[in-house]
Amino acid sequence: MNQLEKNLKDQGFPVTTCHIKHLDDLKRDLETPLKRGLIGDDFFRERLSYLKLSPHDYREGLKTIIITAASQQPQETIFYHRGKKYRYLVPPTYSVKTDKLVEKIIIDTIAPHNYAILPAFIPSKIAAVRTGLAKYGRNNITYCNGMGSYFRLKAFLTDLPPGDDQWYEFELMPQCKNCNACLQSCPTGAITTERVLLQATRCLTYHNERIDDFPPWINKSWHNSLIGCMQCQNICPMNSKIDIHPDNTLEFIEEETQEFLNAKNEVDLPVSVISKLEELSLYEDWPLLVRNLKAML
């Protein structure tokens, strides 16, 4: 395990591990706010039902949960529409490219010793905080040393024996205790001082990740990203020292933008647009992006 952690860290991927027995703890952590009425049954079924939080959900012999963090920059997209240029960001965490890099490092390290890995369907943010990899901000987003909130978490299970088995209590980042920047910048009022847990169904990200029509109380001027929302991350002092340099800007020329907006089915999407959506790891979400882009334009 020490060699695996070293190999990941040397490649720029912070990592923590814990015993698979903590699946039970993660299950309790997830169900507690449900039982307390802090999240609704509908939200739980819609957004969290895919999770697998029992060892019996996986193959026998697994011993360790691995949680990794990969630095990700916001992705810049530019759309040309009716003679004007519109710039929108895609927040960190949507790209799956780093998942493959992390998985390859793990496989290259442990496979020669006849150990295996599987993807873990767990609440990665909770696991990262519980194992000390990240800390919660007031905005319910996690922060990692040197990365701010600009990173993606990925979890795995393995039959490799665990190393140190640390399990920490939840606590708000000390920097958040006297700071309300995210609360004041949140357009929907999803962030409060009463609790760290976000009022999820008030969050703009929640609504622009769903195919349903936007509720009438959402003002179109609040939209700021092609998907998700960057408001609380942009204003956060913990991100102010993180060098943000969106690269590989994806540009949609006038014709591509128009065909994208008019698309009713996948066959209506030009090959060039499909390629760019795949670059964003958002091809399967193209109907959402069309709806969101129309709202912003």
KEDOVO-495961 format. One line per field, with one value per residue: residue in one letter; x, y, z of N, C-alpha, C in turn. Coordinates in steps of 0.001 Angstrom, whole numbers. Each point is the difference from the previous one (the first is absolute). Layout:
BEGIN
rest <- [A ...]
n_u <- [X ...]
n_v <- [Y ...]
n_w <- [Z ...]
ca_u <- [X ...]
ca_v <- [Y ...]
ca_w <- [Z ...]
c_u <- [X ...]
c_v <- [Y ...]
c_w <- [Z ...]
//
This chain:
BEGIN
rest <- [M N Q L E K N L K D Q G F P V T T C H I K H L D D L K R D L E T P L K R G L I G D D F F R E R L S Y L K L S P H D Y R E G L K T I I I T A A S Q Q P Q E T I F Y H R G K K Y R Y L V P P T Y S V K T D K L V E K I I I D T I A P H N Y A I L P A F I P S K I A A V R T G L A K Y G R N N I T Y C N G M G S Y F R L K A F L T D L P P G D D Q W Y E F E L M P Q C K N C N A C L Q S C P T G A I T T E R V L L Q A T R C L T Y H N E R I D D F P P W I N K S W H N S L I G C M Q C Q N I C P M N S K I D I H P D N T L E F I E E E T Q E F L N A K N E V D L P V S V I S K L E E L S L Y E D W P L L V R N L K A M L]
n_u <- [824 1104 354 -1216 -41 1234 -347 -1133 571 932 -1151 -49 -218 -402 271 -1119 148 -920 -307 -321 322 678 -277 -25 1160 432 -530 507 1180 -274 -362 968 468 -126 479 889 -332 1332 -248 -651 -1032 -676 627 -199 -1222 -178 671 -508 -1005 912 96 1160 -674 26 866 -1252 107 1128 1041 160 532 -851 1062 165 -348 149 367 -151 882 -605 1022 -1006 256 -625 -945 720 -1223 60 -1120 -7 -748 -563 1219 -384 909 -313 488 32 44 703 -642 983 454 -351 1251 -95 708 -46 -1261 167 523 -882 -998 621 209 -1247 -502 761 -486 -1280 -295 1269 -660 -735 27 -1267 -591 -974 -840 76 -1218 746 -465 640 -855 -992 326 126 -1104 -662 676 -397 -520 -1185 -420 -1072 -451 -314 537 418 941 741 990 983 983 254 -1240 -213 -1018 1121 -759 342 -970 739 -903 791 -230 725 603 678 755 -808 349 366 -721 134 -768 -248 -247 -1263 625 -474 492 1072 461 -922 549 858 -358 -680 1195 52 -346 769 825 -521 -327 31 965 753 850 103 -156 -1245 486 885 -919 278 -790 189 -1267 753 905 620 1078 -716 -433 1244 -25 -1202 -653 -579 -1115 655 26 -1190 415 526 756 -278 33 -526 -369 1041 -433 684 565 -757 787 538 -1180 -299 432 -598 -918 247 336 -480 -712 139 657 -1087 1036 -940 168 -1303 294 524 -117 -1240 138 -1209 325 -352 453 1080 94 -306 819 864 -323 80 988 -721 919 625 -827 -579 814 653 780 212 -1315 -288 981 -507 -1192 552 611 -1223 -44 -662 472 -28 522 145 -1086 689 1085 -790 -685 1175 526 -1155 48 1283 -213]
n_v <- [-1200 -24 -1032 -490 339 -486 -1050 -30 183 -860 -523 521 -1241 938 -788 -560 -836 -940 -644 -1066 -272 1044 -975 -701 588 -217 -1193 -56 435 -846 -949 471 782 -1186 -685 988 -404 -86 -1203 152 -818 926 954 -689 -305 1276 504 -832 -400 593 561 -606 -175 -1171 -667 -335 1312 -455 -313 -1258 184 987 787 742 1177 346 1173 464 979 590 800 855 553 1145 -512 745 449 129 689 -110 1057 67 -335 -648 269 -1227 323 -1315 -214 -1108 -107 -23 -1190 695 356 -1108 885 713 -442 104 1206 302 -491 593 1057 -114 -221 958 520 -344 153 459 457 -107 1325 217 787 596 597 988 -442 979 635 346 1029 -773 -944 1003 530 -1124 -129 1269 -459 339 1265 82 722 1242 24 -860 800 -993 165 2 -297 1259 -447 501 467 283 -1025 -1206 -538 -1051 -953 -867 -1274 -575 -1117 1078 -528 583 1276 1258 -201 1217 458 1117 879 289 914 1192 368 151 52 -944 -143 866 -863 922 -8 -1313 175 1080 -853 -917 -68 -1288 412 -808 1014 -600 771 -456 -340 -1003 -908 -16 1037 -1293 -56 828 -959 972 -574 -195 1219 453 -943 574 -927 50 648 1143 -90 549 -434 -790 1037 213 1167 -958 -464 -779 -1251 -646 -438 -271 424 1174 484 -1030 -646 791 122 -1288 582 -1201 521 1086 -940 -598 -368 806 -964 207 -1236 -190 1312 -378 235 484 -197 1077 -698 -334 1230 429 -884 362 1275 -341 -671 -934 -573 -1086 -510 960 -653 1062 -676 1235 138 -1180 259 1206 -534 -893 1040 458 -1237 733 -892 -881 1133 -262 -746 -326 -217 -590 -636 -297 -357 -555 -474 -283 -523]
n_w <- [0 727 -775 152 1273 59 -737 706 1166 -415 -416 1229 488 863 1016 402 1018 5 1085 -677 1261 -468 -858 1132 308 -1248 138 1227 -458 -976 844 767 -992 -592 1023 -70 -1204 -5 -479 -1132 137 -655 670 1104 -420 -315 1052 886 -744 -786 1190 233 1126 -617 768 310 -227 538 -721 337 1199 -248 143 -1076 526 -1267 522 -1226 -120 -1010 -91 -40 -1159 232 -752 -838 -226 -1309 29 -1324 279 -1194 -398 1094 913 395 1171 91 1304 -52 1165 896 -132 -1088 -208 -737 -675 1125 -74 -1310 218 933 -715 -1009 773 446 -1204 -520 1126 -13 -1288 -90 1068 -1107 142 324 -899 659 -839 873 170 459 1080 -1102 9 438 -886 -872 522 18 -1135 29 -1122 490 -87 763 -1047 316 -1221 947 -508 -467 879 -895 837 -337 150 1220 -704 -675 322 -424 706 278 197 621 -296 950 -394 -370 969 886 -123 267 1097 -533 999 -662 968 -323 -708 238 -1186 761 -1244 111 1190 -521 -929 -634 -624 193 1265 23 -596 803 -1271 363 829 -742 253 1188 1061 -148 -1206 14 263 -1279 -224 -249 338 723 -125 -628 531 1080 -246 -226 936 48 -678 1199 -267 -136 1325 109 1173 -959 324 -1264 617 779 -1184 259 -78 -931 1101 1047 983 -294 338 775 -1075 -879 945 110 1157 283 -980 762 680 -484 -712 -450 -841 -231 -383 -1176 -141 229 -1283 99 -1262 -675 -1026 720 463 -1215 -574 926 -109 -1269 559 -587 -785 411 -899 727 828 -441 -817 -479 152 -530 -853 -44 -127 -805 -537 154 -505 -923 -853 992 417 -1305 303 1105 -731 -894 954 604 -1169 -297 1238 -242 -1192]
ca_u <- [-824 884 510 -1112 -215 1136 -105 -1071 396 1080 -617 -861 -1334 -122 -771 -162 -605 -589 -506 -1314 -1045 -563 -1198 -1129 10 -437 -1448 -630 189 -883 -1399 -328 -790 -1301 -833 -255 -806 816 -180 -1267 25 82 1373 850 -188 423 1421 888 -392 988 1094 69 651 148 991 -713 -279 1196 582 596 1440 462 433 411 -550 1001 -610 1020 -378 720 -187 -692 -293 -1256 143 -601 -687 -418 -1046 -285 -1440 -559 1033 599 845 -410 977 -528 885 -488 749 765 -630 -792 858 384 1329 941 -345 752 1407 127 -210 1180 1073 -333 144 1421 689 -434 -288 1110 -23 -1263 -1101 -947 -795 -1330 -535 -820 -1167 -166 -12 1436 296 -30 1154 1219 56 167 1356 966 480 -609 -809 -1205 -216 -1385 -825 -197 994 1212 1245 1186 1201 669 -922 -1258 -1133 119 504 -998 222 -302 192 151 137 1050 302 1259 -256 68 1089 -572 -1459 -453 -1413 -133 -1318 -284 160 97 1326 111 -90 -1406 -783 -294 -113 -1302 90 -783 -1408 -482 59 -885 -1204 -1243 -167 178 1006 -452 913 -562 475 975 -678 -668 -1415 318 -1022 76 1268 -117 583 -1011 -1043 459 413 -1232 -587 -1272 9 410 -1130 -225 699 1384 210 938 1276 843 794 1351 836 -690 -647 508 29 1328 -94 603 1417 685 122 590 1387 872 383 623 1419 131 220 -1021 358 -724 700 -726 -1317 -803 -796 -1094 -244 -1409 -804 -71 -877 -1380 -432 -85 -1224 -1169 2 -1094 472 1445 368 43 1241 1129 1129 930 -574 126 1398 265 -724 765 1171 -482 -601 -1399 -798 -1277 -830 -214 -1296 103 824 -818 -965 719 529 -1137 -350 1012 -15]
ca_v <- [1200 1163 238 521 1388 773 132 946 1346 449 409 1152 -413 -298 -1224 -568 -1331 -460 -1370 -123 12 1351 119 130 1375 883 -210 745 1430 392 -151 857 1189 -437 -276 1258 851 1037 -230 -689 -1348 81 361 -1148 -1035 499 312 -819 -1409 -807 -333 -1364 242 -1240 -893 -1025 548 -180 -1337 -355 125 1382 392 1391 1086 984 1254 825 1334 403 1417 294 1399 251 -98 1137 -232 1232 -186 1145 -46 1235 1011 306 -1028 -285 -837 -687 -1012 -1254 -132 -1224 -1273 -675 -777 -1304 -359 -313 -1313 -1020 127 -540 -1447 -625 -26 -1034 -1316 -251 -219 -1167 -1187 -966 -747 -762 681 541 1153 199 1325 19 881 513 1469 289 1179 -411 -873 815 757 -957 -561 1076 472 1298 599 670 1422 340 -230 -1447 -494 -407 692 -826 830 333 -84 672 -875 -349 -1365 -1060 -1177 -1316 -1033 -1371 -1058 -932 -1054 361 360 1446 551 695 34 1187 322 1283 594 1110 1343 1052 604 1161 1245 287 346 1435 423 -278 411 -902 173 1265 -39 -1042 690 -694 -148 -1408 -66 680 -100 -938 -1358 -141 -693 898 -208 -485 286 1427 241 154 -1195 -1063 220 -62 -1377 -764 306 696 1450 728 535 1417 911 184 1121 -410 704 -723 -1015 489 -1080 -862 -944 317 1410 374 1204 -103 -331 1187 1027 -587 383 -1171 -228 1203 -231 -1091 543 -479 298 -917 -202 -776 597 -603 1024 -435 1057 389 -1084 -1079 453 -18 -1401 -532 524 -524 -1467 -687 -1364 -136 26 1390 616 -137 -790 908 314 -1220 -110 969 -430 -1123 605 507 -1135 375 -352 -605 1040 1074 700 963 1123 795 740 1002 1020 850 879 1038 871]
ca_w <- [0 32 -1345 -799 389 -505 -1458 -308 419 -884 -1258 264 421 1431 214 1323 -23 1250 -22 -639 1037 90 -834 930 519 -1076 -128 1092 -266 -1089 386 1145 -382 -504 1170 705 -856 -621 -1434 -222 -571 -1460 -342 342 -1025 -1311 -128 812 -21 -719 902 519 1278 753 -612 -780 -1327 -803 62 1289 151 -32 1340 147 -812 -422 -456 -629 -469 -1212 -309 -1257 -258 -717 -1451 -685 -1271 -660 -1004 -862 -261 -536 -101 1292 615 1373 698 1178 567 565 1254 209 422 -1024 -892 531 -524 1072 561 -719 377 1355 -71 -609 995 993 -632 -259 1273 783 -821 -3 1262 -27 646 -973 433 -551 351 1214 -134 1357 47 21 822 1404 227 -27 1248 1104 2 129 -1296 -299 1056 -488 117 344 -1189 -131 -950 706 -326 170 84 -1242 -1131 265 -327 -1410 -141 -145 837 -574 1017 -465 989 -363 969 652 1410 228 796 1155 -63 716 -216 680 161 -899 529 -996 -84 902 -766 -310 1184 18 -1397 -600 -1405 -856 365 -574 -1463 -529 -491 330 1441 377 1066 1211 1142 970 -227 -1075 -1089 -931 -317 -1343 -1010 -311 -680 -1446 -622 33 -1003 -1380 -291 -206 -1299 184 -154 1196 769 -308 911 -438 -913 -1048 151 945 -679 -230 -518 -944 909 1325 395 494 823 1333 -146 -511 1031 1207 271 -27 -1400 -552 -258 -959 -1346 -920 -1390 -887 -1262 -1014 -185 -1057 -665 -861 -981 -145 -571 994 1077 -465 -136 1356 611 -717 29 698 226 -154 -1422 -438 456 -924 510 688 1307 799 403 1058 1193 541 629 1286 725 203 -1170 389 614 -970 125 1099 -431 -905 840 773 -897 -405 1119 138 -1172]
c_u <- [868 518 -1085 -243 1127 -115 -1079 408 1100 -537 -1013 -1411 -4 -936 -107 -657 -636 -529 -1413 -1135 -680 -1124 -1236 -95 -485 -1506 -737 109 -986 -1458 -412 -763 -1359 -954 -359 -832 770 73 -1261 166 169 1421 932 -103 571 1514 926 -294 1024 1122 -103 837 8 1070 -649 -370 1160 495 632 1502 527 264 134 -773 1140 -744 1109 -574 877 -305 -693 -284 -1424 278 -729 -658 -434 -1015 -187 -1458 -495 1004 678 759 -384 982 -630 1008 -772 817 873 -929 -765 850 431 1411 958 -306 854 1480 248 -117 1220 1159 -246 218 1473 766 -373 -246 1157 70 -1332 -1109 -866 -669 -1352 -423 -897 -1125 -390 -102 1436 346 46 1226 1290 159 271 1423 1078 561 -498 -757 -1204 105 -1455 -954 -239 880 1250 1228 1191 1229 635 -897 -1228 -1147 70 633 -1167 409 -360 344 39 -36 1072 137 1370 -288 157 1248 -584 -1510 -512 -1459 -326 -1457 -188 270 155 1436 65 -175 -1443 -765 -374 -128 -1362 -8 -874 -1492 -577 -29 -970 -1321 -1300 -241 168 968 -505 1063 -464 570 1015 -656 -793 -1506 -49 -1024 -135 1222 -193 556 -1017 -993 539 691 -1214 -642 -1315 141 462 -1230 -121 760 1469 62 1054 1354 932 903 1369 934 -821 -729 605 -55 1366 -38 761 1481 790 292 790 1463 978 448 806 1477 242 104 -1000 365 -709 730 -835 -1424 -721 -920 -1036 -307 -1502 -875 -167 -951 -1463 -520 -158 -1304 -1258 -142 -1171 391 1511 421 66 1315 1108 1142 952 -504 114 1414 322 -734 703 1260 -352 -485 -1481 -896 -1371 -962 -382 -1387 -1 751 -765 -974 705 512 -1105 -367 993 8 -1237]
c_v <- [1263 343 587 1469 883 230 995 1433 554 494 1138 -334 -319 -1181 -309 -1369 -288 -1419 -24 -25 1366 243 167 1414 992 -103 783 1507 499 -11 928 1251 -344 -216 1274 975 1122 -156 -839 -1377 45 321 -1184 -1067 447 83 -981 -1493 -904 -489 -1438 39 -1212 -849 -1062 501 -224 -1450 -249 286 1415 493 1502 929 975 1238 899 1359 347 1454 160 1496 138 -30 1164 -446 1355 -347 1300 -104 1376 1153 374 -1207 -154 -992 -596 -1036 -1272 -220 -1250 -1140 -705 -879 -1307 -394 -409 -1344 -1099 41 -622 -1523 -713 -86 -1103 -1396 -334 -320 -1326 -1256 -992 -858 -739 608 654 1254 -20 1435 -108 1006 492 1526 505 1199 -376 -844 807 785 -928 -550 1071 524 1414 505 698 1508 261 -285 -1483 -606 -345 700 -891 909 207 -1 872 -963 -497 -1379 -973 -1187 -1265 -1058 -1388 -947 -966 -1085 191 403 1494 401 626 134 1148 288 1220 430 1112 1324 981 520 1210 1326 414 597 1467 559 -413 321 -870 167 1240 -32 -1008 629 -621 -152 -1427 -170 800 -129 -1062 -1414 12 -665 987 -290 -384 383 1494 315 63 -1215 -1132 160 -36 -1315 -908 446 754 1495 655 469 1501 961 217 1113 -394 684 -696 -1022 559 -1045 -864 -1123 265 1493 292 1140 -124 -356 1219 1006 -478 431 -1181 -340 1156 -201 -1148 596 -618 423 -1005 -120 -859 524 -638 1067 -640 1146 211 -1149 -1147 379 -107 -1426 -652 440 -592 -1520 -542 -1424 -38 108 1426 682 -196 -772 889 360 -1207 -139 940 -366 -1183 491 533 -1111 234 -382 -562 1026 1107 655 1042 1249 916 858 1123 1143 944 969 1145 960 897]
c_w <- [0 -1392 -896 319 -523 -1503 -400 341 -893 -1343 198 424 1499 216 1484 -147 1352 -188 -588 1019 93 -1004 879 558 -1056 -204 1081 -237 -1052 433 1148 -398 -581 1169 753 -830 -663 -1514 -173 -612 -1517 -453 236 -1080 -1348 -133 690 -65 -694 922 504 1272 915 -684 -874 -1395 -967 113 1370 1 -23 1423 209 -926 -299 -495 -542 -395 -1201 -301 -1346 -90 -555 -1509 -665 -1299 -558 -1089 -781 -443 -415 50 1305 547 1467 627 1253 473 323 1267 28 418 -1107 -919 661 -416 1108 658 -637 354 1372 -19 -575 992 1021 -586 -222 1280 645 -827 -52 1259 183 864 -1070 547 -696 284 1222 -185 1395 -50 183 867 1478 317 55 1300 1171 90 24 -1306 -302 1218 -647 165 341 -1157 -279 -1095 780 -565 350 -16 -1371 -1218 180 -248 -1438 -171 -127 873 -762 1033 -630 1203 -480 1063 629 1445 216 755 1248 -178 857 -357 835 112 -1033 719 -1150 -39 914 -738 -276 1178 72 -1411 -552 -1495 -894 259 -687 -1522 -606 -452 480 1495 474 1167 1192 1084 993 -150 -1133 -1205 -841 -47 -1476 -1054 -278 -855 -1516 -734 -60 -1141 -1422 -344 -201 -1308 116 -277 1298 761 -219 901 -387 -1044 -1039 127 977 -680 -364 -592 -938 717 1373 281 606 1014 1323 -78 -481 1107 1211 194 -45 -1419 -585 -331 -978 -1401 -970 -1414 -910 -1336 -936 -180 -1186 -585 -920 -960 -164 -489 998 1130 -417 -123 1368 661 -628 95 816 377 -223 -1460 -538 361 -1026 655 791 1397 927 529 1155 1294 656 695 1391 930 263 -1178 388 589 -980 107 1127 -442 -954 800 757 -868 -471 1117 122 -1183 -38]
//
